[in-house]
Amino acid sequence: MGLISEVLLLPFAPVRGSAWAVRQVLQEAERIYYDPATVRAELARLEELLKAGEISEEEFDRREDELLDRLEVASRGGAGTGNGTPR
């Protein structure tokens, strides 16, 4: 039955290949998004923006909370499951 199912599913091979590529891109994007070095660099840049007066204190607090949440996820080892959701 394996050969027959492979022959029948052959027209869908490009779709399966595309799905694999999308999963790989998603995993890499999640790895970068939750990378502690990346988050720390964004926190430093955010502080520079505040000191330069380019963002308000409220905007700083909001964005800092988001970045700290990402850093917490990364420190727990939840850099992503590869299926679009953090662990």
URRA-V543232 format. One record per residue. N is the residue number from 0. RES is the residue in one letter. PSI is psi as a letter, one per 20 degrees, with the letter a starting at -180 (* if undefined). BURIAL is I if it has 24 or more other ideal C-beta (glycine too) atoms within 12 Angstrom, else O. Layout:
n: (N	N)
res: (RES	RES)
psi: (PSI	PSI)
burial: (BURIAL	BURIAL)
This chain:
n: (0	1	2	3	4	5	6	7	8	9	10	11	12	13	14	15	16	17	18	19	20	21	22	23	24	25	26	27	28	29	30	31	32	33	34	35	36	37	38	39	40	41	42	43	44	45	46	47	48	49	50	51	52	53	54	55	56	57	58	59	60	61	62	63	64	65	66	67	68	69	70	71	72	73	74	75	76	77	78	79	80	81	82	83	84	85	86)
res: (M	G	L	I	S	E	V	L	L	L	P	F	A	P	V	R	G	S	A	W	A	V	R	Q	V	L	Q	E	A	E	R	I	Y	Y	D	P	A	T	V	R	A	E	L	A	R	L	E	E	L	L	K	A	G	E	I	S	E	E	E	F	D	R	R	E	D	E	L	L	D	R	L	E	V	A	S	R	G	G	A	G	T	G	N	G	T	P	R)
psi: (h	g	g	g	h	g	g	h	i	g	i	j	g	h	g	h	h	h	h	g	g	g	g	g	g	g	g	g	g	h	g	g	g	j	p	h	h	g	g	g	h	h	g	g	h	g	h	g	h	g	h	i	j	i	q	r	h	g	g	g	g	g	h	g	g	g	h	h	g	g	h	g	g	h	h	i	j	l	j	q	i	i	j	j	q	q	*)
burial: (O	O	O	O	O	O	O	O	O	O	O	O	O	O	O	O	O	O	O	O	O	O	O	O	O	O	O	O	O	I	O	O	I	I	O	I	O	O	I	O	O	I	I	O	O	I	O	O	O	O	O	O	O	O	O	O	O	O	O	I	O	O	I	I	O	O	I	O	O	I	I	O	I	I	O	O	O	O	I	I	O	O	O	O	O	O	O)
